[in-house]
Amino acid sequence: MGTKKWYALQTYSGHENKVQKNIEKLIQQKKLEEKIFQVKIPTMDVAEMKNGKKKVTKRKLMPGYVLIEMEMDDDTRFLIQSLPSVSTFVGSKDGGPEPLSLEEVKNLFSESGDVASEEPVHLRFSLKWGIL
């Protein structure tokens, strides 16, 4: 039995949710619950002011990427990479998948709200010239 680690999976931009659903289906169909543990798309709440009203929307922290916690072996790597809209695992210079460091995972999940953080919410304003 291998060690579970987090990996970044590069996808076609805009297809992150589709890839996440396809991986979740694959886990169920192939009974991979003991090899693939979590699939996440890191997002952040962003407050926008439009027409004087505050609206909170979710923004992807890493567009074009999905994070996956898994035990990497040749079989799971092939199954994931053969899914539609998947490009490749982010890897090392020799071409193999490179796991994310614990610090990278903590930073991503604290920014996305999956871990308690004291980071402020990012605000985006849409202003129009005119009378204030």
N, C-alpha and C positions, 0 to 999 in steps of 0.2 A: 504494500500500500504506500503510495507517494505522499508528499506533503502538499496540503492545499495552500495556494498562493493566489494573489490578485494579479491579473494580466489586463493590459489594455488591448482591445480589439479594434482595429481600424475598419470602419464601414463606409459605405457611400453616404455622403452628407445628406441629411434629411431622412435617412432610412434607419436611424438608431432604434426607434420604437418597434419597427418591423423586425429588425434583427433580434431584439430582446424577446419578442413573442416567439420567433422561430426557435431560439435557443431553449426557451421554456417548453415548447412543444416537443423538441428533440429530447429533452431530459425525461419527459413523461413517456414518450414512445419507446425510447431505448433503455428506459429504467436506469438512468445515469445519476440518480440522486446522491449516490455515494462517491461520485467523481466530480460533478459540477454542482456547486452549492448555492451561488448567488449570481444574479445578473443585474447590473445597475447602470443607469444613465445619470451621472451626476448633474443635478440642476441647482439653481439658486433662485430664490424669490427676489424679484426686482420690482420696486415701487415706482410707478410712473404717474405723473400728474397730467391729466388731460381734461380740458374744460373745467378746471378747478376741482376735479375729483381725483382722489387717489385710487389707483388700480394696481393690484399686485399680480404680476405674471411670473411664470416659471421660464427661466432661460437655461439652456444647456451650457454647462461650464466648459465642456470639450466637444463641440460639434464634430460629428464624424467619428466618434469613439464611444465604445461601450466597455464597461469594466466587468470582468468575469472572475469569480473566485472558483478555482478548480484545481484538481490534481492533473498536471500536464503529463500526458503520455502521447505516443504516436497516434493511437486510436482517437482519443478525444480531440487532439489537435486537428486531425484530418476531418472529423465530423463537423467541427465548428467552422473550419475554413471552407468547407464545401457548401455551406449554406448560402442562399441568395443574398446579395448585397453586402457580403463580407469580403474585405480586401485581404487583410492579413493580421497576424498578431504583431504588436510593436516588439521589436527584437534588438538583439545585439548585433554587432558588426558581422558576426559569422552567420547571421541569418536565422538563428534560433529565437524562439520567444523568450523575452526577458521579463521576469516578474517585477512588479512594482515594489519599491522599498516600503517598509512599514511607515516611514515618515510621509512618503507620497500619498499613501492610502489615507492616513490620518488627515492630511491637509485637504484632500479632495472631499472626504466625507464631512469634515467640520465645516467646510465652505458650503456644501450642499445641504447642511442641516441634519444629516444623518447622525452627527455627533454634536453634543452641546458645544457651542462656541460663543465667544464674546465678540465676534466680528460684527460690525455694523451692517445693516441692510443697505445695499447699494441703491441709490435713487437716480432716476432718469427723468428729466423734465422736458416738456415740449412747450416752448415759449413763443409767443407771437408778439411782434412789435405793435405798439398801440397804446391805448390809455390803460394806465395801471390803477 
